[in-house]
Amino acid sequence: MQKLQGISVSPGIVIGEAVVMANEGIRVPRQTIDPAATDCEVERFRQAVQTTVKEIVRTKQSVVSQMGAHYGAIFDAHFALANDPALATEIEALIQHEFFTPEYAVTRTLGRFSRLLRELSDDQLAQRAFDIEDIEDRLLQNLLGRRRAEQFQFTRPAILLAHNLTVSEAANLKRDLVLGFATEIGGAGSHTAIVAEALGIPAIVGAGDLLASIGGGETVIIDGEQGIVILNPDDETKTTYQRRIERGAQHAQQLTSLRDLPAETQDGTRVELFGTIEFPHEVDQCLKQGGEGIGLYRTEFLYLGAETAPDEETHFQAYRGVLDALAGKPVVARTFDLGADKFPQLKPPEDEHNPCLGLRSLRLALRNRPMFRTQLRALLKASGQGDLRLMFPLVATLQELRQAKTVLADVMEDLEEEDVSFNRNIKVGMMVEIPSAVVLIRRFLPEVDFISVGSNDLTQYALAVDRDNKEVARLFNPCDPAVLSLMSEAIQAAQGAGIPASICGQICNTPRNTMLLLGLGFRQLSVSPAAIPYVKRVCRGVTVDECQDVAQRALAKDEARDVEAILRSEWQKRFQPPDD
């Protein structure tokens, strides 16, 4: 038995036999053609481009019909790349003047672009190398008349293991046959990861040396909760995981009865459970699970794969759609939290060695006011359609917050002059996810209507750990006492000032942490829609005194593992069947 740690990009647990995709891509040697054949070879390349473009369109249409337009937008970048006349001209020049075969001209040109991106220190830009490789694979397959997918066949449900999956290959996986997948390379920010989550199948990327240790037909476990791939598990491990799967199915069935019940502790304290969503279609799942609104609406999907920034109408329609679906329930929309690499129309920073500490999020918005104003205008216009609240991300200083509020005030004045209706009293909040914001929290509070503690970035910046880097992923732990102390400081200050405070992020999605969060003082939790009933079950099974005791014991510990031991013990004692 072998365990490999990767990065979970889609939750869930599955056990099954492995189908292995060979890790070699299409290898193209340096070959030349007869100069007299250049016209024919150029035409063959052009035909391959046309076929590739048609395939991209079909893939996008399939993805849109199954997952929604926002996922289909991923392939807009592929379409633009395949149709890029400058790229085609460069490849054709190699055929016409260097007399290279179209296959070698394609792999030489696109391979060079891919390598340049991979050498960048910006991990988000490096992830785009996968998109270029996707186009290269498609072109080569069409030139050579064969498909990499032909290397494996699914005749019954199984788990796919691969060195890497392109986003096109991931999007075309058959959900009824592919139980889950794991890849040797890849990151949480890749388009393949985004599609995996949309497919709703357990998936792990960046798991390291998978393929050398297992063959087709052997047993594998994908633990999408912890990011673990287990190859050839022993009987005891299989039994343990099978129990977890069965228990999860039973709990899911039992928890449906909690949908319309309040998240109220046994001593009568009301807890509000909101959904965290990234795409509009997730609203339905949030309501189905009993969510009381949207506590964090990530608006980044609007920019995903787009060659140009979305216009005001695109923003407005997205926000209005969510508000209409929620029929009066609150929606907290966060302005875009992205790095400059996501905006092709902007000149990327010349020296962005560490994007987590660079030009991103609110800093990027303040540097590019027209783009920021477009989103604020759409949000304000949508505010007249329901209970919309606005939140600024990654606020580090009072100056940043005040500048953002000034831009918002200017946009309000413009709308008033244009006689456009909006909610003049819209609630404005901020994310508390940088330690500096916690240190000066009492100075920030008079400036906002509410705060939301973002546990993911707060953990990242407090512990100096890139959560998408598998080399240090084990150090990323929101239950670290240092992070808990920051959370405690923020919520205590907010309560003292009478300012509503919520918490969102990874720590909220694990029901085992719910007692800790309630004990710290949080009464508003924003969680993934699927986690809502599980968190509600905990809320209804405990008292505030019990939760405060857990929190005090956790805050007194020196290490995250000691905190987790407390949480594990309480969970096993209260909510876990004794035979598990």
Secondary structure, 3 states (H helix, E strand, C coil): CEEEECEEEECCEEEEEEEECCCCCCCCCCCECCHHHHHHHHHHHHHHHHHHHHHHHHHHHHHHHHHCHHHHCHHHHHHHHHCCHHHHHHHHHHHHHCCECHHHHHHHHHHHHHHHHHCCCCHHHHHCHHHHHHHHHHHHHHHHCCCHHHHCCCCCCEEEEECCCCHHHHHCCCCCCEEEEEECCCCCCCHHHHHHHHHCCCEEECCCCCHHHCCCCCEEEEECCCCEEEECCCHHHHHHHHHHHHHHHHHHHHHHHHCCCCEECCCCCEEEEEEEECCCCHHHHHHHCCCCCEEEEECHHHHCCCCCCCCHHHHHHHHHHHHHHHCCCCEEEECCCCEHHHCCCCCCCCCCCCHHHCCEHHHHHHHCHHHHHHHHHHHHHHHCCCCEEEEECCCCCHHHHHHHHHHHHHHHHHHHHCCCCCCCCCCEEEEECCHHHHHCHHHHHHHCCEEEEEHHHHHHHHHCCCCCCCCCHHHCCCCCHHHHHHHHHHHHHHHHHCCCEEEECHHHHCHHHHHHHHHHCCCEEEECHHHHHHHHHHHCCCCHHHHHHHHHHHHCCCCHHHHHHHHHHHHHHHCCCCCC
